[in-house]
Amino acid sequence: MQFHQVPGTNVRLSRAALGGHEYLPNGNSRGFNEDFAKAITPGHSFPGFGGAKRKAVLAAAYDLGINFFDVTLDAEKEALGRNLAEMPPPYAVYIQTRPEAMNYSYDPGNRKMTDLALLRAEVGRILKILRRERLELLNLGPLRSAIEGDPDFVSKVATNVRALQKEGLILFAAADTFSGEATYKALIESGAFATLNINFNIADDEPEREVFPLARKSDMRVVVREAFIKGVLFRLGREAGLHDEALLARAAMKWIGSRPGVDSVIVGADTEQHFRDNVNALEHPVLDDAERGALEKLQAHPSFAALKQQKREEFAGGTAIGQRATL
């Protein structure tokens, strides 16, 4: 496993991060696609998370040397905390998660994350669920509307991040948003964040033009997600006549692995074998002729071109701020 070092620290994060999503039979993520309101409610935990299939994926992550884990809703947090207790990792691990009901559109104006007492209490609640004394990466995802509504919003959040670090409750914070380029730039320029958490894939490549270089200039590391565009990649592939999903998944992951601005990729998978295959593609990102041909065929299809244009417009203008960001 390849690693990258967080600047100014001795922390080395693995190239692949294990995502916390578990999946329904139709391929959609659990929780969000079962009852969205409950999924974003603090304290609600859906049954069945962290079972035998998930433990097999976790064991594969240990075997591959992965030390970076990302979880979202409380059911994923609880499952990871329980699984780590049941299957202690053979080395130090680093967990990234978000404050519940504070990110994205879940808290209008994102005012809760500017209140240090509320944010501190939420981190304490998370630590109990995860069974940990410190959270390594607190993922904070305000929307553009938060900054527009309060000119001091970013500085307030930065002050809170530094306070939680000083108190030993968090190690780092990750900058996140679904409001596009300008919001990412504002978070980067605050100097409060160690990493960037951002959508990036073959159809959503605009961040590498300006945001990735700005993050690098600011000594931040880039963590990307949505390699398969929440499964849309495979629908587009079928429309383009590409029915070998394993081939398309390898090609898409290798494409991301070949991009110079990417430090870590959050990899979600339903089974141990899928996870191993995805990580192997990421670690060996040289496209063979079949994989290259598949991507070329996909990119030539009108549906793909339309999606790519849509993604570029959203990222440039921050127009997708109302979406359900974690489905």
N, C-alpha and C positions, 0 to 999 in steps of 0.2 A: 504493500500500500504506500502510495505517495502521501506526503504531508506538506503543509505550508505553515510557517511560523507567524503568529500574530506579532506585528512590530512592537518592539519595546518590552516583550515578555518572553518567557520560556515556554509558552503554550504553542503546541504544534497540533493543528487540526487535520484530520484525514481528508484526502481528496474527495472521497465519497462520504456523505452523511446519510444515515439511515432515517428515512422519514417515518412518522408515526402512524400514518393512515392505515386502517384496515378496510377491507373491501366487501361489498355485496356481490352476490352471484353475477349481477349484470355488469360488474366492473366499476361501479360508482363507489365513492368512498362512504364508509359507514358514518353514522352520526349525522353529518350534514344532510345526507340524502334520506335519512330516516325521519328525523324531526328537527328541522333547522333551528327553531326557537329553543328547543331544549339543548341542542348541541352547543349553543353559545351562552347558555345559562350557567353561571358559576355554581359548582357543586353537583351538577347533574352528570351521572356516569351511566352510559348505556351498558347493558349486560353483555358478557361474552368477549370483551376485549382481553388481549394478553393470553390467549389460549395456546394450545399445542402448536398450531400453525405459526403463530407469531413467535413463539419461543424458538422454533426451528430457524426462522429468519434472523432472530437475535443471535443464535448460536453461529450462524453463517457470518454475521457481522464480526463477531469475535474472531472467528477463524481467518477472516480477511484482514484483520488488524484495524478495523474501523473504530475510532474513538469519539465520533461526533454524532449526536442524536438530536433529531428535531421532532417535537410533538406540538400539537395545537390544542384541541378541545380537552376537557378535563378527563374524559374516558381514556384518551391516549396517555395523558400524564399519569393517571392512576395505574394503568397497565404497565407503563415503563418502570415506574417506581417499584411496583410489585415484582416484575420480572427481573429487574436488577438485583433485588433482594434474594429472589429464588435462584438466580444464576449470576452470581457475582462476577463482574468482568475481570479479566486477568491483567488489567492495566487501568490507569486513570482514564475516565471518560468525561466528555463535556456535553452538556445538555442545553439546547436552545428551546425556549418556549415563550409564549406571549401572555400578557395579563388578560384574563377573560373579561369580556364586556367592556373593553377599553379601546381596542384597536378598530381600524377601518370605520365602517358606518354603524358599528354596534353601540357606540357612544357618540351621539350627535355632537359635533364640535370637538370631540376627543378631549374634553375638559378634565376628565378624571385623571389622565396621565400627567396633568400639570399640578395636581394636588399630591404633595409628597406623602402625606399621611395615608391617603387612599392607596397610592402606588406601593408604599411600604407594606401596608396590610395585605395587599394582593400578592406581593412577592412572598410574604410569610405564609399565606395560604397555599401558594404553589409549592413551596418547599415542603410543607407537611404532606401534600399529595405525592410528591416525588420521593419523599423520605430522604431528603438531602439537607445539608446545612447551608449550602450556597448554590445559587443558580449561576451557571457560567455565562450564558448569553440570554439576556432579557430582550425579546423581540418587541420593538415599539413601532406600530404602524399607523401613524396619523394620516388623515386625508388632507387634501389641499384646502378644504373648507376650514379646517382648524387654524391654519396659518393665516388665511384670509380674514378670519373672524377675530384674531388676536395677534397683533404684530409682534408681541413678545412671546408667542407660543413656543417657538423653537428654543429660545434661551431658557424658558422655564423648564422645559423637558430636559435640556442639557444639565441644568442645575440639579434636577432630581436624579439624573443618572449618576452624576458625580457624588451626590450624597449617599446613594445606595452602595456605590463602590466603596466609599470611605467607611461605611458601616459594615462592610464585609458581606452584604446580602447578595450582591451580584459581582461577577468578575468583569463582564463587558456588557455593552448593549449593541443590538443589531438594528440598523436603520431599515425600515420597511414602509411600503405604501402601495396603494393601487391608484394613486392620483397622478402618475406620470413623472416626466423628467424634472420639471421645476421643483417639485416637492422633494424628490431624491436629492437634488443639488442643495437645497436648503438644509436638509438633514446632514449631508456630508460636510458642508461648510461650517456646521456648528462645532465640529471637533470633538463631539461627545461619543461618537460611535466607532467601534473597532471593526465592524463588519457591515456589509450591505447584504440584504436579503431581497432577491429580485427575480421576477419572471424572466426566463431567457431560454429560447429554443430556436429552431430553424425558421419558424414563422414570426418570432418575436425577438428580433436581433438588434433593434434600435439602441438598447442600452450600451452596446460596445462602442458606439460612435463617440459619445461625450461622457457618459456617466462612469463607465469603467475607468477611463483615463483619469478622471477627476478623483475617483476613489483611490486609485493608485498613488496619485500625487499627494493625497491626504493621508497616506500610510494606512489605508483601510484594505481589508480583504473582501473579495466578492464571492458570495454564496448564492447559487442560482437554483431555481426550482422550475417545475412544470416542463420537464424535458419532453413529455408526450402530450402537452397541451390539454391536460385533464382527459386524455383519451381521444380528443378530437383528431389527433394525428392519424389514428387508425381508421376513423371514418373517412377522412380525406384520402387516405391510402386506398381504401376500397373504391371510392369514387374514381380514383386515377387508375384502377385496375391492379392495385398492389394488395394481394390477399395474404401474403406471407408476413404476419405481424411480427414474428421473431426477427426477420430480416430488417424490417422497417425500424423496429425498436433499437437494434444494434446500430443501424446507420445513424439514427437520430442522436443516440448517446455518444457515438464516436464524433459526430459533428460538434457537439458541445465540448467534448474532451479536447478537441483540436484548437479551440479558440483561446488565444493567449491571455485574455483578461479574466478568465474564470479560475478561481482558487478551489472551491468546493462545489459539489453538486449534490443536492438533496435527492436521494433515490428512493422512490416508493415501490413496493412490490408485494404481491399477494402471496407468493410462495418463495421458499428458499431458492429454488432453481432460477426463478425469474430474477431474484435479487443478485445471485452470483453472476448470471449472464449480463445483467446491466452494469454491474461494477467492472466486470472483465472488459466490456466494451469501452467503458470510460477510461480504464487504465491503459488500454492499447488502442488508441484512437486513429489508427491508420485504416482508411476505408479500402475495402477490396472492390473489384470491378462490379460485382453484383450490388453491393451497398451503394456505391457511387451512382450506379444506374438507377437504383430505386429513388434516391434523392432527386436526381435530375428529372425523373418522370413525375414525381410528386410536385416539384417546383414548377413544372410546365403546365400543371392543371389549373384551369380558371378558378376553381374553388380555393385552392391554396393561395393563388395570387390575390384574391379578394380578401382572404383572412389576413395575409401579411400586410396589405394596405390598411386594413382596419386597425391592426395592432400598432402600426406606425403612427397613425393619426391619434389613437388613444394615448400613446406614450408621449407624443409631442404636446398634446393639448390637455392631457389629464382628464379625458372625457368619460372614462370608465369608473368614476368614483363611486357610483351607486351600486356596483355589482356585488354579488355575494362572493367575496374574495376567496373563500376557502373551500368552496364546493369541489 
